[in-house]
Amino acid sequence: MEAGCYTEQDNGNATVWDTATVTNQSPPVIQAFQINNGDAFTSSRNVILNVVIGQDEASAPVQVGISNNENGPFDTWYDVQSPIPWSLSAMDGYKTVYALFRGAAGNMTDKKSDSIILDTTPPVVSGVVNGGKYEGDVTPTFMDATPTTAILNGFPFTSGTTITQEGHYILIVTDAAGNLTTIQFAIDKTPFAGTVQINRGSGYTNDTNVTLNLTVSELSGVRMAFSNDGVTWSPLEPYSATKQWHLSSGEGNKTVHVKFLDDKDNEDIQTANVVLDQTKPTGTFQINNGAVFTKSRIVELDTIYSDNLIPVEMSISSDNLIWSFWEAAQSKRTVTLSAGDGVKTVYMKLRDLAGNEQAVGSATIHLDTMPPIIDLRINNGESVTTSRQVMLHMFASDASLPLEYRLANEDENWTSWGPIPRPNWELTTGDGVKTVKLEVRDPAGNVAGISKNDYTEFSGTGRYWSGRWRYLQQRCCDFLQQGNCYPEWCTLCQ
């Protein structure tokens, strides 16, 4: 420290200020010496030393010598600038740092010290491992050289507590030094298993290339391999929901084996079956038992079919372009023909359970819904006769040939159906009005009927059996040309 005084000269004329430096011989006053501001634990050897020097200390600068050993050496001195970086000795445990302080005069303090526990080792957790997957209850326990706290999925957790609920967990254990141990694990009490279907379980296929549909009870780390015989396996590959697979050759029942492995190498082998059928169904059909004509749009298909697999399906079309929905094949099935008379064609396809499709072909039938046009005259239209023996003049025209005829007297049985009959006819006994009936049938089964008597003049009007009336204006010659009357009737043509 610096001190001063006044000195008066002998002549009394001057006053002089003299100064002198006085060194403080007392050691510096150290009010505080701490490691990491007094913490009890550290997880790192690198710490800071906090020093508080007394405010009245005048012998600056203050220097410090530091050692991890109580007996030094303290041979390196540093000007004190708090905080002071320092490295603790190696190995976990109780650590003490020692320090000597000295002032400018070299006066040293007593030895100062502070202690801290060095813990660089994270807590040890047992009962679960990071990434573990468990099929049952778990009981995590943990230990450390220092006190610990734990959080499980964000909530406080106590060592030794049993966890029973399924789910994913994150356990964080922290010791007093700040070391962390984090464990992620899962509990899944459902046994690992997989499933396999071929073509979504269709049961049949006509192609050796199929799609395997796969599921597993868990996804993480799952691998799979495939086999057609359960002996020779494909290489393991990561799980996917589908797999393209080639069946062994040859028709018949096929089995595909799938081996599933989870991330703990738990194995599950599953199989699926499919029938491989590459043979198309066969069949034939006809309309109305092979009839050539029909008078109704509603007809019946008579079908014969066979296949390796049953049931077989059928589809129908009237133009070979637009087809009906697939339905179970039937030996007899009704079909409605398209409107309008004429030749009608029906097409058919067959399909088996494996998807093999076969065009059976077609069948035709002539749709004729119109009855013949007919006329009947007795004795060329005379209204009176004196003889039971008469001549019948019969006329018929139709789009479909040949025609069939039958005759009857009123209240008597019909003759059998047949070609156009001879014109000679015998009326019933007794005088009076005599009625003769005529029916004509075309190949489609359409029937036209008419009746005539020899007392009433119908002016050439023909009556259809259906009750309709039509005036027949065609001459006899027209009918002769059609072959539907006898030449001797056609006197008008001669």
C-alpha positions as a printed Julia matrix, in Angstrom:
494×3 Matrix{Float64}:
    0.0     0.0      0.0
    1.12    3.57    -0.58
    1.61    6.15     2.31
    2.54    9.94     2.15
    3.69   12.87     4.45
    4.67   16.58     4.31
    8.34   17.73     4.95
    9.25   21.36     5.72
   12.71   22.69     4.56
   15.1    24.39     7.0
   14.7    27.75     5.33
   10.99   27.51     5.94
   10.28   28.34     2.41
    9.03   25.0      0.97
    6.74   22.09     1.82
    7.39   18.65     0.15
    4.89   15.64    -0.1
    6.78   12.35     0.21
    5.27    8.88    -0.53
    6.32    5.29     0.29
    4.93    1.83    -0.51
    3.99   -0.43     2.39
    3.31   -4.13     1.62
    0.44   -5.96     3.42
    2.02   -8.98     5.03
   -1.33  -10.72     5.76
   -2.5   -13.57     3.47
   -5.57  -12.86     1.27
   -9.0   -13.44     2.72
  -10.85  -16.22     0.82
  -14.52  -16.04     1.59
  -15.61  -19.01    -0.6
  -14.04  -21.86    -2.58
  -16.52  -24.22    -4.33
  -16.71  -26.81    -7.13
  -19.56  -26.15    -9.62
  -21.12  -23.59    -7.29
  -21.4   -26.18    -4.52
  -23.08  -29.04    -6.48
  -22.89  -32.42    -4.8
  -22.59  -34.41    -8.07
  -21.11  -34.05   -11.5
  -21.19  -36.26   -14.57
  -18.06  -34.7    -16.07
  -14.44  -34.42   -14.96
  -14.41  -30.89   -16.34
  -15.65  -28.59   -13.58
  -15.34  -24.95   -12.58
  -13.96  -23.63    -9.32
  -15.75  -20.65    -7.84
  -13.63  -18.3     -5.67
  -14.79  -15.33    -3.63
  -11.95  -13.04    -2.31
  -12.51  -10.56     0.55
  -13.27   -7.01    -0.6
  -10.66   -5.47     1.76
   -7.85   -7.46     0.26
   -5.27   -4.9     -0.9
   -2.37   -7.12    -1.83
   -3.5    -7.76    -5.37
   -3.01   -9.65    -7.5
   -4.07  -12.79    -5.62
   -2.73  -16.03    -7.07
   -3.82  -19.6     -6.55
   -2.19  -23.0     -6.78
   -4.53  -25.98    -7.31
   -4.14  -29.73    -6.93
   -6.31  -32.86    -6.9
   -4.06  -34.15    -4.11
   -4.07  -32.83    -0.6
   -0.29  -32.67    -0.52
    0.1   -30.95    -3.88
    2.23  -30.17    -5.63
    1.04  -26.56    -5.86
    3.9   -25.45    -8.07
    1.85  -23.64   -10.71
    0.31  -20.35    -9.72
   -2.47  -18.54   -11.55
   -3.92  -15.12   -11.11
   -7.34  -15.64    -9.67
  -10.1   -14.99   -12.19
  -13.23  -16.77   -10.96
  -14.58  -19.13   -12.2
  -11.5   -21.27   -12.75
  -11.74  -24.27   -15.18
  -10.42  -27.49   -13.68
  -10.27  -31.21   -14.45
  -10.94  -33.75   -11.75
   -8.88  -36.89   -11.45
   -9.99  -39.93   -13.41
  -12.4   -42.64   -12.2
  -15.81  -42.09   -10.69
  -16.05  -41.42    -7.02
  -15.64  -38.83    -4.29
  -13.37  -36.07    -5.5
  -11.65  -33.25    -3.53
   -9.9   -30.24    -5.01
   -7.3   -28.38    -2.9
   -6.11  -24.77    -3.32
   -3.55  -22.4     -1.78
   -3.9   -18.65    -2.27
   -1.16  -16.03    -1.9
   -1.05  -12.31    -1.97
    1.43  -10.0     -3.68
    3.81  -10.33    -0.73
    3.75  -14.08    -1.06
    1.8   -14.66     2.1
   -0.28  -17.86     1.63
   -3.58  -18.84     3.04
   -4.35  -22.06     4.74
   -5.21  -24.88     2.36
   -8.74  -24.56     0.97
  -10.77  -27.53    -0.4
  -14.16  -28.59    -1.72
  -15.54  -32.01    -2.68
  -17.94  -33.39    -5.27
  -19.0   -36.85    -6.38
  -17.97  -37.69    -9.95
  -20.44  -40.04   -11.63
  -19.98  -40.54   -15.36
  -21.89  -43.83   -15.56
  -25.6   -43.79   -16.6
  -28.03  -45.73   -14.43
  -28.15  -49.46   -15.11
  -31.63  -50.7    -16.03
  -32.54  -54.37   -15.87
  -35.73  -56.26   -16.66
  -36.1   -54.58   -20.07
  -33.71  -53.78   -22.89
  -33.8   -51.0    -25.44
  -35.84  -52.09   -28.46
  -37.17  -55.1    -26.59
  -40.5   -56.69   -27.45
  -42.17  -58.77   -24.8
  -45.07  -61.17   -24.89
  -45.73  -60.93   -21.15
  -45.45  -58.63   -18.12
  -42.13  -56.87   -17.42
  -40.6   -55.44   -14.21
  -37.95  -52.79   -14.87
  -35.43  -52.16   -12.08
  -32.53  -49.73   -12.02
  -29.55  -48.89    -9.82
  -26.85  -46.22    -9.71
  -24.14  -44.85    -7.47
  -26.27  -41.77    -6.94
  -29.97  -41.27    -6.32
  -32.17  -41.73    -9.4
  -35.53  -40.61   -10.71
  -37.53  -42.26   -13.55
  -40.25  -41.28   -16.0
  -42.34  -43.88   -17.92
  -44.27  -42.42   -20.88
  -44.18  -39.02   -19.16
  -45.25  -40.19   -15.69
  -43.12  -40.89   -12.57
  -42.06  -44.5    -12.28
  -40.67  -46.49    -9.39
  -38.04  -49.18    -9.8
  -39.48  -52.68    -9.42
  -43.0   -51.81   -10.61
  -44.53  -54.49   -12.89
  -45.97  -53.32   -16.23
  -48.84  -55.48   -17.49
  -50.65  -53.44   -20.15
  -49.84  -53.93   -23.84
  -48.33  -50.98   -25.65
  -45.13  -49.1    -26.51
  -43.12  -47.57   -23.65
  -40.27  -45.08   -23.14
  -38.5   -45.32   -19.79
  -36.07  -42.49   -18.88
  -33.93  -42.98   -15.75
  -31.85  -40.02   -14.53
  -29.24  -40.08   -11.71
  -28.24  -37.2     -9.47
  -25.3   -36.35   -11.71
  -27.64  -35.88   -14.7
  -26.72  -39.12   -16.51
  -29.64  -40.49   -18.54
  -30.58  -44.02   -19.55
  -33.41  -44.25   -22.07
  -35.09  -47.59   -22.79
  -37.78  -48.05   -25.44
  -39.69  -51.33   -25.38
  -43.07  -52.82   -26.22
  -45.43  -55.36   -24.7
  -47.47  -57.44   -27.15
  -49.1   -60.47   -25.61
  -50.63  -61.57   -28.93
  -48.51  -64.44   -30.3
  -46.78  -63.67   -33.59
  -48.72  -65.14   -36.51
  -49.3   -64.69   -40.22
  -51.98  -65.6    -42.75
  -51.91  -66.32   -46.48
  -54.56  -66.49   -49.2
  -54.18  -67.27   -52.88
  -55.94  -64.8    -55.18
  -57.91  -63.5    -52.17
  -59.17  -66.98   -51.38
  -60.87  -67.65   -54.71
  -60.18  -71.38   -54.42
  -59.62  -71.9    -58.16
  -57.3   -70.56   -60.85
  -56.5   -71.24   -64.48
  -53.09  -69.56   -64.29
  -49.93  -70.82   -62.6
  -49.05  -67.19   -61.81
  -51.02  -66.21   -58.71
  -51.08  -63.44   -56.12
  -50.49  -64.3    -52.48
  -52.32  -62.05   -49.99
  -50.41  -61.88   -46.7
  -51.02  -60.49   -43.21
  -49.0   -60.59   -39.99
  -49.82  -59.73   -36.39
  -46.89  -57.3    -36.22
  -44.84  -55.52   -38.87
  -41.48  -54.62   -37.34
  -38.65  -56.71   -38.74
  -40.88  -59.4    -40.25
  -39.41  -61.54   -43.02
  -40.92  -64.3    -45.1
  -40.04  -67.18   -47.43
  -42.13  -69.3    -49.8
  -42.32  -72.88   -50.99
  -44.49  -75.1    -53.21
  -43.57  -78.27   -51.31
  -42.62  -77.15   -47.79
  -39.07  -78.4    -48.33
  -37.35  -76.07   -50.77
  -37.77  -72.44   -49.71
  -37.17  -69.15   -51.46
  -34.68  -66.71   -49.84
  -36.0   -64.66   -46.93
  -37.32  -61.25   -47.91
  -38.95  -58.32   -46.06
  -42.67  -58.61   -45.42
  -45.11  -57.12   -47.92
  -48.88  -57.47   -48.16
  -48.79  -59.22   -51.56
  -46.41  -61.54   -53.37
  -46.47  -62.77   -56.96
  -45.91  -66.52   -56.96
  -45.62  -69.29   -59.58
  -47.39  -72.56   -58.82
  -45.95  -75.91   -59.75
  -47.07  -77.22   -63.14
  -49.9   -79.67   -63.69
  -53.59  -79.37   -62.94
  -54.98  -80.24   -59.54
  -54.85  -79.05   -55.95
  -51.88  -76.79   -55.22
  -50.48  -75.85   -51.81
  -48.32  -72.81   -51.13
  -46.29  -72.71   -47.89
  -45.27  -69.41   -46.3
  -42.74  -69.08   -43.48
  -43.02  -65.9    -41.38
  -40.21  -64.77   -39.04
  -40.48  -61.84   -36.65
  -37.58  -59.74   -35.39
  -37.0   -62.26   -32.56
  -36.93  -65.1    -35.11
  -40.22  -66.5    -33.88
  -41.44  -68.66   -36.75
  -44.95  -69.24   -38.05
  -45.63  -71.42   -41.11
  -48.96  -71.08   -42.9
  -50.37  -72.76   -46.01
  -53.05  -71.98   -48.57
  -54.62  -74.15   -51.27
  -55.96  -73.51   -54.73
  -57.2   -75.77   -57.51
  -55.36  -75.24   -60.8
  -57.67  -76.02   -63.73
  -56.75  -75.03   -67.27
  -59.36  -77.19   -69.06
  -62.29  -75.33   -70.59
  -65.84  -76.59   -70.09
  -67.62  -78.24   -73.02
  -71.28  -78.19   -73.98
  -74.0   -78.05   -76.61
  -77.47  -76.58   -76.65
  -80.59  -76.37   -78.83
  -83.78  -74.35   -78.79
  -87.08  -76.07   -77.94
  -85.51  -79.5    -78.36
  -84.29  -78.6    -81.82
  -87.56  -77.26   -83.2
  -87.34  -75.25   -86.43
  -90.28  -72.93   -85.7
  -91.86  -71.29   -82.67
  -94.91  -69.1    -82.32
  -93.8   -67.69   -78.94
  -90.92  -65.36   -78.17
  -90.39  -67.31   -74.97
  -88.37  -70.43   -75.79
  -86.44  -73.02   -73.81
  -82.76  -73.78   -74.19
  -81.82  -77.41   -73.7
  -78.18  -77.53   -72.63
  -75.71  -80.37   -72.06
  -72.39  -79.37   -70.44
  -69.48  -80.89   -68.54
  -66.28  -79.74   -66.82
  -63.64  -80.84   -64.34
  -65.04  -78.33   -61.86
  -68.64  -77.72   -60.95
  -70.7   -75.65   -60.82
  -70.43  -74.24   -64.33
  -71.78  -70.81   -65.28
  -73.52  -69.72   -68.46
  -74.04  -66.44   -70.3
  -76.52  -65.8    -73.13
  -76.55  -63.32   -76.02
  -78.84  -62.61   -78.93
  -76.21  -60.8    -81.01
  -72.86  -62.23   -79.85
  -71.95  -58.75   -78.56
  -74.03  -57.96   -75.5
  -74.06  -60.81   -73.0
  -76.17  -61.55   -69.96
  -74.65  -61.68   -66.47
  -72.97  -64.95   -65.59
  -75.34  -67.34   -63.83
  -75.37  -70.96   -62.76
  -75.65  -73.19   -65.82
  -78.98  -74.97   -66.21
  -79.95  -77.9    -68.39
  -83.17  -76.04   -69.22
  -83.41  -72.26   -69.3
  -86.06  -70.0    -70.78
  -85.05  -67.16   -73.08
  -87.11  -64.37   -74.61
  -86.36  -63.88   -78.29
  -86.12  -60.42   -79.78
  -89.32  -58.93   -81.19
  -90.37  -59.41   -84.81
  -90.96  -62.55   -86.79
  -88.04  -64.17   -88.54
  -85.0   -66.34   -87.91
  -83.64  -65.84   -84.38
  -80.15  -66.81   -83.19
  -79.11  -67.45   -79.58
  -75.44  -67.6    -78.49
  -74.05  -69.24   -75.35
  -70.79  -69.22   -73.38
  -69.78  -71.48   -70.49
  -67.32  -70.69   -67.68
  -66.0   -72.87   -64.87
  -64.91  -71.91   -61.36
  -61.31  -71.43   -62.47
  -62.37  -68.83   -65.03
  -61.89  -71.0    -68.09
  -64.35  -69.71   -70.69
  -65.71  -71.55   -73.71
  -67.97  -70.27   -76.5
  -70.47  -73.1    -77.0
  -71.76  -71.75   -80.29
  -75.22  -70.76   -81.45
  -78.65  -72.17   -82.25
  -81.41  -70.78   -84.48
  -85.18  -70.97   -84.61
  -87.8   -69.32   -86.82
  -90.19  -67.09   -84.87
  -93.63  -67.01   -86.55
  -96.42  -65.42   -84.54
  -98.96  -64.92   -87.39
 -101.59  -67.58   -88.19
 -102.26  -68.59   -91.8
 -104.74  -66.68   -94.0
 -107.51  -69.12   -94.97
 -110.89  -69.33   -96.79
 -113.5   -72.08   -97.15
 -116.39  -72.37   -99.63
 -119.0   -75.12   -99.99
 -119.87  -76.0   -103.61
 -118.0   -72.88  -104.76
 -120.11  -70.64  -102.55
 -123.6   -72.01  -103.28
 -126.04  -71.45  -100.46
 -128.3   -74.49  -101.08
 -127.56  -78.08  -101.83
 -129.8   -81.07  -102.31
 -127.08  -83.62  -101.64
 -125.05  -84.44   -98.56
 -122.08  -84.93  -100.88
 -120.48  -81.55  -101.46
 -117.26  -80.08  -102.79
 -115.15  -77.97  -100.44
 -113.0   -75.18  -101.85
 -110.17  -74.55   -99.31
 -107.58  -71.77   -99.57
 -104.62  -71.08   -97.2
 -101.52  -68.84   -97.26
  -98.7   -68.47   -94.7
  -95.07  -67.42   -94.48
  -94.13  -70.83   -93.12
  -94.68  -74.09   -94.98
  -95.87  -76.8    -95.04
  -99.34  -76.25   -93.65
 -101.55  -78.82   -91.96
 -105.35  -79.04   -92.27
 -108.26  -80.63   -90.48
 -112.04  -80.61   -91.05
 -115.14  -81.25   -89.04
 -118.9   -80.98   -89.27
 -120.39  -78.96   -86.46
 -120.74  -81.03   -83.29
 -118.56  -83.81   -84.76
 -114.95  -84.78   -84.15
 -112.13  -83.29   -86.15
 -110.23  -85.2    -88.73
 -106.55  -85.77   -88.02
 -104.06  -83.06   -88.91
 -102.55  -83.64   -92.31
 -101.87  -82.23   -95.78
 -104.6   -80.46   -97.65
 -107.51  -82.97   -97.88
 -109.46  -84.02  -100.97
 -112.36  -81.66  -101.71
 -115.09  -84.32  -101.41
 -117.0   -83.93   -98.13
 -120.16  -85.42   -96.65
 -122.53  -83.25   -94.64
 -124.42  -84.52   -91.62
 -127.82  -86.19   -92.12
 -131.07  -84.28   -92.12
 -132.24  -81.11   -93.73
 -131.28  -77.72   -92.41
 -128.31  -75.48   -92.05
 -125.1   -77.48   -92.26
 -121.82  -76.08   -90.99
 -118.41  -77.24   -92.01
 -115.34  -76.15   -90.0
 -111.79  -75.82   -91.27
 -108.59  -75.27   -89.31
 -105.13  -74.69   -90.79
 -101.93  -74.91   -88.75
  -98.5   -73.64   -89.77
  -95.18  -75.25   -88.65
  -94.92  -72.79   -85.73
  -98.24  -74.04   -84.35
 -100.3   -71.0    -85.24
 -103.88  -72.12   -86.03
 -106.49  -70.3    -88.14
 -110.09  -71.53   -88.2
 -113.17  -70.87   -90.31
 -116.66  -72.33   -90.65
 -119.2   -72.2    -93.52
 -122.75  -73.4    -94.17
 -124.76  -73.86   -97.34
 -127.75  -71.67   -96.43
 -126.11  -68.4    -95.49
 -124.19  -66.3    -98.0
 -121.0   -64.79   -96.46
 -120.07  -62.87   -99.65
 -116.68  -64.53   -99.65
 -115.78  -63.38   -96.16
 -113.42  -65.72   -94.28
 -113.53  -65.96   -90.49
 -110.35  -66.59   -88.46
 -110.66  -68.96   -85.57
 -109.56  -66.09   -83.39
 -112.76  -64.22   -84.29
 -111.13  -61.81   -86.75
 -112.74  -61.38   -90.23
 -110.85  -60.67   -93.41
 -112.07  -60.32   -96.97
 -110.06  -62.66   -99.13
 -109.56  -60.91  -102.48
 -107.05  -63.32  -103.92
 -108.26  -65.38  -106.81
 -108.22  -69.12  -106.9
 -105.24  -68.92  -109.23
 -103.15  -67.4   -106.47
 -103.82  -70.39  -104.25
 -103.2   -72.79  -107.08
  -99.77  -71.26  -107.61
  -99.04  -71.73  -103.9
 -100.03  -75.36  -104.06
 -102.8   -74.96  -101.53
 -105.81  -76.05  -103.61
 -106.73  -78.61  -106.21
 -106.67  -77.65  -109.9
 -110.24  -78.7   -110.48
 -111.37  -76.0   -108.05
 -109.77  -73.19  -109.98
 -112.21  -72.82  -112.84
 -111.58  -69.07  -112.83
 -108.03  -69.67  -113.94
 -109.01  -71.68  -116.99
